[in-house]
Amino acid sequence: MQYGRTTLSKFIIEEQRQSAERDEQLTALINDIQTSCKYIAAAIARGPLQGAHGSNATRNVQGETQQKLDVAANEIMLRSCEWGGQLAGMVSEEIPEPYSIPIEYPRGRYLLAFDPLDGSSNIDVNVTVGSVFSILRAPRGTEPATAEDFLQPGSQQVCAGYALYGPAAMLVLTLGRGVHGFSLDPEIGAYTLTHPNMQVPEETNEFAINASNERFWERPVQRYVAECVRGKTGIRGADFNMRWIASLVAEVHRILVRGGLFMYPRDNKDPRLAGRLRLLYEANPMAMIIEQAGGRASTGRGRILDLVPTSIHQRVPLVLGSKSEVERIERYHREFDAGTDEAFASPLFNAKSLFSGDFGFGNRG
């Protein structure tokens, strides 16, 4: 056992001491969030033993089938964070309207938006899942929060983070002064600092995308992936590996550690949807983390953190990771929108699929 390690609680207190805007409410709120993440980690670990795996016969506001642990994780987060007096309201992926703080508890100056269990479809196959959260200031102080109070651009976030429930349970967060990772020490039951000052590596040879949607992608995305697939024989002159976990927290964590690019782009699979991921409690917190770690996060056509939400469950396309790769995707979108992209006159885009003929994935690694 190593003594004297910096725990998350100690780290937050020290961060507040260095800030010109010390706020004990924020410190207490983050402590409540980390407590909820410990409970969720334990619930996931015990799930198969308690029959908590599998889906319910219900759907959430997104129209998605709820897993039993989705519901349990949502309840844990609500119960852990409602009572402390730091929040004016909460928004969750699992409930249609903002959650009102019960009248018996005091209200505070912050708002919490969260996805209680990201990647929950992976639970039954024991793949890494997580929780994602975003903290905003309540624009009307301690008044009960309305949906409109949450419609702030991501640049207004006070704190963002995610918990990772994998081989090691982790919590990664930013308070706007860098990104730091904490691993849960089971001997003492505390998150301890193990990954200080995380930075997205600038160079990358990995990208993550759901290749089964290739036929629905916009052409700039097809262009980018096709160039990566061609490897050393193509314009990039390097072999790329493709990854896809279907768990946003796992994808982002890999990028923080190893670099790379994650894409859940806009497509025409369902024309009613502008994107797949939720802006308030998925795209915004992850964008803040990636930017604070030196990367970039975009819709493909603009910075995620500049978007002004129009609804609490709004969906957006998301491209994030190593800065130069995101900028390349943005350039491809600009050229396509302006009609100046000569690449689409190439035989490369006369093929029926990027994954047929010369475009098979031979370098998956």
Helices and strands as residue ranges (DSSP letters): H 8-18, H 24-50, E 55-59, E 65-67, H 68-81, E 87-92, E 110-118, G 120-125, E 129-137, G 147-150, G 154-156, E 159-165, E 169-174, E 179-185, E 190-195, E 206-208, G 211-216, H 219-229, G 231-233, E 241-243, H 248-258, E 261-264, E 277-278, I 279-283, H 284-292, E 296-298, G 304-306, E 315-316, E 318-321, H 323-338, G 342-345, G 347-349, G 357-359
